[in-house]
C-alpha cells in the first residue's frame, strides 16, 4: 500500500487524531494513531495486516504463532494469525511485568512473529521479545501497523512497519503544547487494570 492511501484510511476512519497526547512511552505529541478505530473495519484490518503477512511470507520464514502485547496489538495478532492460519496469543502485564496468562504458552523452538498496532519507543514490544526469548522460542521478526520511532527502534530482530510515521514527539519538559496550556489527553492502554 502507498503511504498516501494508508494516511487517507487513517484520516477517513478518525484514527489519526490531533490534539495534545501523552503517549505510552511518556512522550507528548500533537498527533495520535488510535489504531482501534481503523482496525474495527474488517476491510481495512485485512488490508493493513496483509502487508505484514506478505512481508514475512516473502522472507520465507515459517511462523508457528503470532503474539502481541495487550491491548493495542490484540486485533493485529488475531488478523495476522488468521491470514497465516496459525495460533494468535497475547501477552499482558501482571504486577507491572509482561507475561503470558489465560493459559497461553509458547514452546521452545516455536517460530514466533511479534505484532503491534503502534510502536513509539518499542517498550512493550521489547518486553514481549524478552518474554519469547526466555521461553526459547525463535523470533521471526516484529510487524506493526505504525512505527513512529523515527529510526530509534533497536530490537535486534527484523522490524516491518506498514506505515513509518514522521509525526512529532516531545519530551514532556520541552513540549510546546504544555507551554500553550493545551489539555493533555492520555489515550493509551498502559494503565488498564
HELIX and SHEET records of a PDB file:
HELIX    1   1 UNK A    3  UNK A   12  1                                  10    
HELIX    2   2 UNK A   35  UNK A   39  1                                   5    
HELIX    3   3 UNK A   42  UNK A   58  1                                  17    
HELIX    4   4 UNK A   74  UNK A   84  1                                  11    
HELIX    5   5 UNK A  123  UNK A  135  1                                  13    
HELIX    6   6 UNK A  172  UNK A  174  5                                   3    
HELIX    7   7 UNK A  176  UNK A  179  1                                   4    
SHEET    1   A 2 UNK A  16  UNK A  22  0                                        
SHEET    2   A 2 UNK A  28  UNK A  33 -1                                        
SHEET    1   B 6 UNK A  97  UNK A  99  0                                        
SHEET    2   B 6 UNK A  87  UNK A  94 -1                                        
SHEET    3   B 6 UNK A  65  UNK A  69  1                                        
SHEET    4   B 6 UNK A 111  UNK A 119  1                                        
SHEET    5   B 6 UNK A 138  UNK A 147  1                                        
SHEET    6   B 6 UNK A 159  UNK A 164  1                                        
END                                                                             
